């Protein structure tokens, strides 16, 4: 018998199966009375959750029948998630009976050894934060009824902290001893995830001796993984990285040690770090909706619909100057109709670019640091005018209401973000733009909408609107502007080189004026300034500099699995590759 391989006859109920454990798969094939093969079930060893002696049930409650010749295998099963973009994961369970206890012990020993050999990244100890107030206040119940039993089955120990105040999780990660932990799990929504994100990034930079306030510094990637158990009022990050909002699915991704790198956007003002963002940084419409919703918190989740309607009827647009550093157009484009799915080829190529010196440097993190030390060099582009909204996202930002998200072709881990510029337009045109987010229509296929794949963005007010000078933080200084090739684009597409002219052409500032559309209670003077909506938090600054940090953190996830592959792959298939495919 080959090392690590085991084969014998096993029984499931009154049916005989030929079971085979190879290095990477555990297969069992039903055999009829004439010894002919029938249906085969194949489970990757990496997706075996646990192996227990006897007849065991875990969910909804643990039941154990200790029998000498039986063992139970728990594994991942997939099913369609209906309206969601990803696949639901469920806990599969099969109880096997052996002819003897010796054979039973042999099977359990081989399976457990295979798990340790082929799943080296599985967590052993996790720090868990539960937000008891988020969403429908079911965080505690979700953890103890769904997540904790799976952790126990997989042999994962956990230290659980139920938060009592805002930023408690962040402060704990910044100050307390984290030795021995493999990852941090948040049971809550996007707000709790943001706390974990800021705490881990801040702690990592402290230990690396790096200054977060310096936007030119390449940040050190975090060594601890982040797991998300959705239990909040908004779970955008979970939906965009897994494809479903389901605690059991997310818990299983954590248990088997999936690893999904994630880009992070740092936001700076006046040479100081303001916030980190992974889903959306929005000025104009999205900032106004968040600010308006804060006045109506008593309405609960309905306040967002109400506030969105009020802000839309106000028909506001804002003057601004947007400067951005384009990403390499040969790698990908926000209009290429691809989706970032599990095993995405665009993100894989970016990983190779990020860490291609790994074998030589001996450190994955030092390689990352040296590779992106010159990230802010390049040809900056500048546009000026009046905008309905300016948005930057590091992911699709999809959610149940917007299945394809703000930017359907955005990638999770390619080191870029998508900058969306919506110029001033009539109310019906803007309504069409908003409506297309809820359908499969291309929201960028409108004359007043632009989208650019970028590495960094700077926003400031025009000189006649400024309260303080436009920030040059982390980008080009005044002298550098004189020497650099920076394009200024007018709304009609003409371009001028600042290095040649030193000033903006008159055509640059010419914008199509749209008559204000004011009605009813919304009839009021349009404010001169909006606010920034940064992952659901209001930023009190207008002038900002933001930069994308490639693969700064890692989640216990694997990206959105393609639902079509569930139907196209047979159960006998040894390997089902998930890749970046064209949208249908």
N, C-alpha and C positions, 0 to 999 in steps of 0.2 A: 504493500500500500504506500502511495506517495506521501511524502511529508506534508501535513496539513490537509490531506484529502481523506474523506471518509465516505463510504457507500454501504448501504444496507437496506433491508426492507423495514418499513415502519407502517403503522396503522393509524388512520384518522377515522374515528368511529369504527364502522365495520368494513371500511375500504382499505385495500393494501396499496401502498405507494413505494416506489423505488426512490429513496432519498440520496442525494449526492451533495457533498460539501466540497467545493473546490476552493482555490485561493480567494476568489473574489465573489462567488455566488453560492447560494444555498438553493437547490432545486429539489422539488418532489413531484414525481410523475405517477399518476394513477395507473394501476396495472389491472387488467381484467383477469378472469379465470383462466384464459388461455395465454396469459403472460404477455399480452399485447399492450403497448403503451397507449394511453388516452391523454387526458389533459395534463399539461405541465404548468406548475407555478414556479417562477424564478424570482428570488429576492436577492438584491446585492447585499453582501455582507455589511457594507457601509450603512445600509438602511435597516439593519436589524437593531431594534431598540434594546431588547434584553432577552435573556433566557432564564427560565425559572424551572426548578424541579417540581413535579406534580402537576395537577390541574389548577391553573391560576387564572383569575380575572382581576383586572386593575380598575377599569372604569365601567360603570359609574362609582362602584365601590370595590374594595379589595376582598376577594374570596379565594381561599386556598384549600385545596383538597390534596393532602400529602399522600401520594401513591408511589410505590417503589419503582414502577416500570414506565411512568409517564413523565413527559416534560412539555413545557409550553414555550413557544417562540412568539415574540411580539415584534412587529415590523411595520414599516410605512406602507400604507395603501393610498392610492390616489383616486380622486373622483372629480367629476366636473363640478364647477362652482356656480353654475347658472349664469347670472348676469356679470359676475366678476371676470377679470382678465386672467387670473391664475387658476391653479388647481388646489382643491381642498386636500389636505393630508389627514388621514384617519389612522387609528391604531389597529392594525391587523393582528389577529390572534389565531394561532393554530395549535391544537393539543395533539401531540404525538404519543403513541403507545409502542413500547419496545418488547421484544420477546423476553428480555432479561434486564435486571437492574444494572448488570455490568455494561451492557450495550447502552442503556440510558445514560450512565455516568460518562461513557466514552463520548457520546454525542454532545452532552452539555459542556464537557471539557474542551472539545475541539471547537465548538461554536464560540465559546467565551475567549479562547485563545485567538481565533480568527478576528474577533471584534477588536482586541487589543492591537493586533498586528496591522489590520487594514483600516483602522479608524484612529490614528494617533492624535488627531486634533480635537477629539471629543473633550468637553470640559469635565473636570473632576470636582472643582469647587467654584461656586458662583456667589457673587454679592447681589442680593435682590432688593430692589426698592419698590414698595407698593404705595401708590397714591390712592388713599381711601376716599377721596373727594371727587376724583375725576369722573367724567361721563355720567353714568347712572349709579355711581357709588358702589360698583360691584367688583372693585379691584381685589379686595380680600377674598371674596367668594370664588372668583375666577382662579386665583392662585391656588387656594387650598383644595378646590374640587377638581381642577383640570391639570394644573402645572405640577404641583408638589408630588402627586402620585407618579407622574412620568419621571421626574427627577429621581425619586426613590427607586423606581424600576431600573433606571440606567446607572444607578450607583453614584449619583451626583449629590454631593453635600452642598448645602446652601446656608448663607447667613442672611436672614430676612430683616429688613428695616421698614416699618410702616411710617411714612413721613407725616409730620405734624404741622409743617409750615413750608412756605415757598422757599426754594433754593436750599433746602436741607440736604438733598441728595448731592447737589453740586458742591456744597461746603464740605461734606463728608469726603468726597473724592479728592478734594484739594488738600485736605489736612490729615486724614487718617491713614493708618498703615494698610496698604493693599497687597502686601506680600502673601503669596499662596493662592490668590484668586486667578482664575483663568479668564473670567469675564464678568461683566456687570449686566444685570437684567432689570429692565424697568417695566412694571405693571402699571400702565396708564396710557395717556395719549401723547400727542406731539409736544405738549408742554413739559411733561416728565422726561421725554427723550431729549429735549433741548437742555435740560438741567444736566443729564448724564453726559451729553456731548460736551458742554462747556467745562464740566468738572474734569473729564478725562483728558481733553486737549490741554487744558490749563495745567493739570498735574504733569503731563508728559513734557510740556515745554519748560516747566520749572526744573524738572530733573535733568533736562538736557541743557539747561543754562541759556535758553533762548528767550528773547523778548517778544511777547505776543503783540505789543504795541507798535512794533516796527513792521510796516506792511511789506518791506522788501525782504524780510527774513523768510527762508523756506522752513516751514514748521516740521517738526519731527512726527512721524506717524505714531499713532497710539498702539501699544502692544496688546492691551486688553480688548477683547471683543465686546460688542454691545448686543444684547438680545432685547427684542421688543415683544411684549405680550399686550396686544391691543385691548385697552379698557378705558378709553377716553372719549370725549365728545368729538374729537377729530383724530384720525389715525392715518394721516396722509403718508408719512414715511413708511409705515408698515405696508400700506396698500401698494405703494410705488416700488417696494423692494421684494414683496412676496406675491402680490397680485390679489390677495384676499384679506379680509379683516376677520380673522378666526383664531382665537387663543390656542386651540389644539394644534392647528397647523404651525403656528409660530413656535409653540413649545417643542414640537418634534424637530423643527429646524435647529433649535438650540441643542437638543439632546444628541443629535447625530453630528454636531460640530460643523455645520455648514459655515462657509466663510465668504462674505460678499464685500469687497472693498467699496468705499463710498467717497466721492469728492465732497469737499466742504468749502464754502465761500466765507472768507473773513471780511468783515465790514469795519472800516476805519473812518474816523472823523478827527481832524486836527491832530494827526499823529498819535492817535489813541485807538485801541481796539474797542469797538462798540458792541459787536455781536458776531456770532457764527450762524450761518444759514445753510440748510441743505435742500429746502423745498422751494421757497419763494421769497424774493426781495422785491417789493412792488411799491412804486410811487404813483400818485394820482388816484385813479379809481379804487384800486385795492387798498391803498392807504386810507382813503376817505371812508370806505365801507367799514374798516376796522375801527377807525376813530368814532364814527357815528354809532357803531354797535355798542361801544363802551357806555353810551348814554342810556342804553336800553337793556342793560343786563337782566333786569327783572323779567324780560320776555323769554329768557332761556335761549335755546338754539334758534328760535324763530326770529331773534333779533338780527341775524345775518341776512335773512330774506327781506325783512322790513328795511334794514339799513341799505341793502343793495338797491332796492327800489327807489328809496329816497335820493340816494346819491346819483343814480341813473337819471332821474327826473331833473336833478339840478344841472345836468349837462355841463360839467366843469372840465376845463382843460388848463394846463399849466405850462408856463414858459420854462425852458431849461436847456442846458448844454450837456450833451452826453458824449463822452469820449470813451472809446473802447479799443482793446488790443485784440485783433482777430486771431482765431486759432488757425492752424494749418488746414486749408480747405481740401487738401488731398486726402486727409484721413477720414473725414466725415462732414456731413452738412445737415443743418436742421430741417432741410427740405428734401432729404433723400428717401423719405418714406420707409425708413427702417425702424424697427422697435428694438429696444434694449431688453433682450430676454436672457434667461439663464444660459451661460456659456457664450455670451455675446462676443463676436469676433472683434468688434471695434474696441471694446474694453480690454480684451486679451492683448491686442496689439499695443494698447497704451501701457499695459502692465509690463510688457517686454521693453518698451521704451523707457519707462520709469526706472526699471531695475535691471537694465541690461549689463551693468557692471557688477552685479551681485557676486558672481563667482570670483571676480578679481579682487574686489574690495573686502570680502569676508563679512560684510555687514550690509544687510538689506537696507537699513535705515541710512547709513552713511552714503550709500549709492543714491538713494532718493534725494538726499541733501545736495550732493554735488551735481546731480543731473539737472535740478531745477533752480540752481542759483542765479541763472540769468533769465528767469521766466518773464520778467517785465521788459525785456528788450524786444524791439520790433517797431513796426510802423503803426502808430496810433491813428485812429480815425475819429473825427469829431463831427457831430451833427447838432444843429441848434434849431429850436422852433417851439411850437406849442404841442403838448402831448396829452392825450386822454389818459394814458398810463405808460409807465416804463417798468418793465419787469425783467428780473434775472433769476433763472432757475438752474440748479445743478442736476435735476432729474425731471422726468415727465410731469411730476406733481399730479398724477392721476388720482382719482377718488371715485367713489360710487356714483356721484353726480356728474362727474366728468371723466368717463372711462379712459379716454386717451390723454387727458391732462392739458396743462398749459402749453407744453411743447412735446408732442407725441414722439418725436425722434430723438429726444435728449437721452444722454447716456449716464449711467450711474457712476462710472469709474474711468472716464477717458480724460480727466484733467481739464475739462472745459465746462462752460455754462452757456445757456442760450439766452441772449438778450432780445427781448421783444419790445419793439417800439410801436405804439399805436398813436398815430398823429391825430390832431384835432379833426373831427368829422361831424357829419350831421347825426342826430340821435338815432335814426333808423339804421344807419350804417354801423354805428357802435353796437346797437342791439343785435344786429346780425353777427357781429364778431363774438359777442357774449354767447349767443345761442349756439353757435357752432362748437363751443366747448362741450356741449351736452350731446353732440351727435358725432358722426364719423366724417363730417365735412371739414375741409381744410380751412382752419381759421386764419391761416396766413395768406390765403389766396384772395386778398382784398387790397385795393389800391392804396389804402391808408395804413397798412400794416407792414412792418419789416421785422425780420428775425435774423440774427447773426450769431454764429458760434464764436465765443470769445474766451480769453484767458483772464482779462481784467477789465473793469469798468470804473469810470469816474463820472460823477454827476455834480453839477453846480448850477447856480442861477446866472442868467445873463447879467451884464454889468449894471443895467438900469433897474434890476430887481434885487440885486445882492444886498444883504444886510452885513456881510463880511466878505473878504476876498475869497475867490474860488480856490478850493484846496488843491495843492499840488502833491499831496501826500502819496508817497510810494510810487509816484509816476515820474513825469518829466519836470524838471525845474524850468524856470524861465529861460535860462541860458540854453538848456537842452532843447527847448522848443525851437529856438532859433536855428539849431544845428540839425534837428531831426526831421525826418520825412513824415509829417503829420498831415493827413488829408482832412479838409473841411468840406463836407457835402451839403449842398443846398437841397431843399425839398424836391426840386425838379431833377436831381441827379447830377448836376454839374459838380466838378471837383476843383479845388484850388490847393496849392501847396503852401503851407504857412512858412516853410523854410525859404520860399522864393518871395512871397509877398509881405510876410510879417504881419499882415492884417487879414481880416475876413472880408471877402468881396461883398458888395452891396447885395448881390443876388442871394447870398447865403441866408440873409435874415428875412427874405421875403417869404411870408407864409400865407396860405389860403385862410382867410378869415371866415369863420362860421358864425352866423347869428346865434346868440344865446337862446336856448329853448328852456324857458322857465314857466312853471305853472303852479297854481294852487299854493300850498304851504311851502313849496320848494322855491318860490319866487324870492330871490335874495341876491345880493351882490356876490359874485364869484370871488372866493378868497384868493389871495395872490400866491399862497404856498399850500402845498399838501404835506403829508407826512409819509414816512416809509413804513411799510408793513413787512417786518422781518420774521418770517415763520410764526405769524400770529402775535408778534410783539410790536408795539409802536416805538419807533426811534425818534427822538426829539430833535433830530438834526436833518437839514436839507442837503448840505454838501457832504458827499461821502466818496470814499474810494473802496472798491471791493475787488478781491482777488480769489481765484479758484485754486485750491490746494488739492492736487491729485491724490486720491486714495489715502486720505489722511486718517480715516477710521475704517474699521471692519465690523460688519454686522454678522450675527448668526442668521444668515439667509443665503439664498443662492440665486436671487433674481427671479423674475416672473417666468414660470415654466409655461411652455407653449401648450395650450389646451388641445390643439389639433394633433399634437404628437401622441396624446393619450390614446387616440383612436387609430392612429396609423401604425403604432408599434404593437406587435403581438406579445403575448406573455412570455414566449420563448426567446424573445430578443435579448441578447446578452448586454447590448449597449445601445442606449437611445440618446443620441447627441442632440443637445439643445443649442440652438445658435440664433444669431441675429437674422431674422427673416423679414421679407417684405410684408408690409401691412396688407390685409385683404380688404 
